[in-house]
């Protein structure tokens, strides 16, 4: 039943996750080092940096990584939200 709900429901934040540019400087933490936006908050529907995380501790966040010049998330992280049974 959980998988059928995942298939039937597209999360409202999915389009933003797919379209936003990651690894840019965080506008809220420009003055700090290591401020690249490599996290995505599914509750706030926005990219964040690790300095932003304390404000999102109760939110579900996804870490975005670089792999062969692509932005990716780990399968085990995204499968909580989407049916990934056909992903190899």
C-alpha positions as CSV (number, residue, x, y, z in Angstrom):
1,X,0.0,0.0,0.0
2,X,2.9,2.4,0.8
3,X,4.4,1.9,-2.7
4,X,1.1,2.5,-4.4
5,X,0.7,5.7,-2.5
6,X,4.2,6.8,-3.6
7,X,3.4,6.0,-7.2
8,X,0.0,7.9,-7.1
9,X,1.3,10.9,-5.3
10,X,4.0,13.2,-6.7
11,X,5.5,15.3,-3.9
12,X,4.9,19.0,-4.2
13,X,8.6,19.7,-3.8
14,X,9.8,17.4,-6.6
15,X,9.8,19.9,-9.5
16,X,11.8,22.4,-7.4
17,X,14.3,19.7,-6.5
18,X,14.8,18.8,-10.1
19,X,15.0,22.4,-11.4
20,X,17.0,24.2,-8.7
21,X,20.8,24.8,-9.1
22,X,22.8,23.3,-6.3
23,X,26.3,24.0,-5.2
24,X,25.9,27.8,-5.3
25,X,26.7,30.1,-2.4
26,X,23.9,30.3,0.2
27,X,22.5,33.8,0.2
28,X,21.8,33.6,3.9
29,X,25.4,32.7,4.7
30,X,27.5,34.5,2.1
31,X,30.1,35.6,4.7
32,X,30.7,32.1,5.9
33,X,33.1,29.5,4.5
34,X,31.8,26.2,3.1
35,X,28.4,27.8,2.3
36,X,27.5,25.8,-0.8
37,X,23.9,24.7,-1.1
38,X,24.1,20.9,-1.2
39,X,21.0,20.1,0.8
40,X,17.3,20.4,0.0
41,X,14.5,20.9,2.6
42,X,11.4,19.1,1.4
43,X,9.3,21.0,4.0
44,X,10.4,24.5,3.0
45,X,10.9,23.4,-0.7
46,X,14.3,25.1,-1.0
47,X,18.0,24.5,-1.2
48,X,20.1,25.1,1.9
49,X,23.7,24.9,3.1
50,X,24.9,23.0,6.1
51,X,24.9,26.3,8.1
52,X,21.1,26.4,7.5
53,X,20.5,22.9,8.9
54,X,20.0,23.9,12.6
55,X,16.8,25.7,11.4
56,X,15.6,22.6,9.6
57,X,16.3,19.9,12.2
58,X,12.7,18.8,12.4
59,X,12.3,18.9,8.6
60,X,13.1,16.2,6.1
61,X,16.2,17.1,4.1
62,X,18.0,15.5,1.2
63,X,21.7,15.8,0.7
64,X,22.6,16.4,-2.9
65,X,26.0,15.1,-4.2
66,X,28.1,15.4,-7.3
67,X,28.5,12.3,-9.4
68,X,30.1,12.4,-12.9
69,X,29.2,16.1,-13.3
70,X,25.5,15.4,-12.2
71,X,23.7,16.4,-9.1
72,X,22.3,13.2,-7.4
73,X,20.7,12.0,-4.2
74,X,21.2,8.6,-2.7
75,X,18.6,6.1,-3.6
76,X,18.0,5.1,0.0
77,X,17.2,8.8,0.8
78,X,14.8,9.4,-2.0
79,X,13.0,6.1,-1.8
80,X,11.2,7.3,1.3
81,X,9.4,9.7,-0.9
82,X,9.2,8.0,-4.4
83,X,8.7,4.5,-5.7
84,X,12.2,3.6,-6.8
85,X,11.5,-0.1,-7.5
86,X,12.4,0.3,-11.2
87,X,15.7,2.1,-10.5
88,X,18.8,0.1,-11.1
